[in-house]
Amino acid sequence: MTSPTSQIADRVRDFLYRLPLERQAGRQLRRLADGGVVGDWFGCELSSVFQPIVDPSSGQVVGHEAFLRCLGGGRRDLSPWVLFSANADDDRLIALDRLARTVHALNFIASVGDDGLLFLNVHGRLLAAVAGDHGAAFRKVVDALGFAPGRIVIEAPVVASRQADLLSFVLRNYRHNGFRVAVNVESVAQWHALSGIVPADFIKIGTAALQAEGDARKALDALQARAGSARVIVTRVEDRASSDLPHGVLAQGFAYGAPFGRPAVRSPLRFAVRREGGQAPVSG
């Protein structure tokens, strides 16, 4: 019996096989020889790297956060924030953000064969720029790939936590479309103010923010106590020895893994899409 994960991989493999290997006018997606996907945004090449999110108590990787990598003209690295800032028009920003998320989703599905979560960032300006149903357009992309929306976590930036009503509206929209949601907070007090208004499946807080509270462990305990059903993720963890995390708290940072590109994880479903004498794509 074919597993659901295998069926998803097959569907993505077929989709990737139809993508061009070279840039083509009017096509925003193309595939690489190793099976990866890149997006084309007015001459800038968009690709993905993934950083693991880990349960320190068991060592289990529960998900990966996707980060955008950009190559500009002349194959020079370009900051994603510079790229987003250069697109002042809301419609262009929305299109760029959706293209980036589509690239991440394709690379994740093609690379990761387990049932882990994919954390996708949403640009702060997009929260107010989209007038309609947040997540509806991306849900169509996810459905076309046969990927469960419940495995995708839409992550709001920390700046969004300063606008509780807007953040609540946006995240409820994404939840309505089947996605999980995550918030980034600057302090424990900020989450206390948001907790009765904003829905969240995950609450992310940086190591520096916890240390600024004075007693980092006490602050983390207080945050976890107000988290409800949400799971707390401590980010920017650089040293395992110095991080004292309560049971159930997840960790993300270089201590547990740097962002990496394809192939993402060790899986029998990992494959490279390629043509060999005109034959169909094969698993690698």
Stockholm file with secondary structure:
# STOCKHOLM 1.0

chainA/1-284         MTSPTSQIADRVRDFLYRLPLERQAGRQLRRLADGGVVGDWFGCELSSVFQPIVDPSSGQVVGHEAFLRCLGGGRRDLSPWVLFSANADDDRLIALDRLARTVHALNFIASVGDDGLLFLNVHGRLLAAVAGDHGAAFRKVVDALGFAPGRIVIEAPVVASRQADLLSFVLRNYRHNGFRVAVNVESVAQWHALSGIVPADFIKIGTAALQAEGDARKALDALQARAGSARVIVTRVEDRASSDLPHGVLAQGFAYGAPFGRPAVRSPLRFAVRREGGQAPVSG
#=GR chainA/1-284 SS CCCHHHHHHHHHHHHHHTSCSSCCTTCCEEECTTSCEEEEETTEEEEEEEEEEEETTTTEEEEEEEEEEEECGGGCEECHHHHHHHCCSHHHHHHHHHHHHHHHHHHHHHHCCSSCEEEEECCHHHHHHCCSCTTHHHHHHHHHHTCCGGGEEEECCGGGGGCHHHHHHHHHHHHHTTCEEEEEESSHHHHHHHTTTCCCSEEEEEHHHHHTTSSHHHHHHHHHHTCTTSEEEEECCCCTTTCCCCTTCEECSTTTCCCBCSSCSCCTTCEECCCSTTCCCEEC
#=GC SS_cons         CCCHHHHHHHHHHHHHHTSCSSCCTTCCEEECTTSCEEEEETTEEEEEEEEEEEETTTTEEEEEEEEEEEECGGGCEECHHHHHHHCCSHHHHHHHHHHHHHHHHHHHHHHCCSSCEEEEECCHHHHHHCCSCTTHHHHHHHHHHTCCGGGEEEECCGGGGGCHHHHHHHHHHHHHTTCEEEEEESSHHHHHHHTTTCCCSEEEEEHHHHHTTSSHHHHHHHHHHTCTTSEEEEECCCCTTTCCCCTTCEECSTTTCCCBCSSCSCCTTCEECCCSTTCCCEEC
//
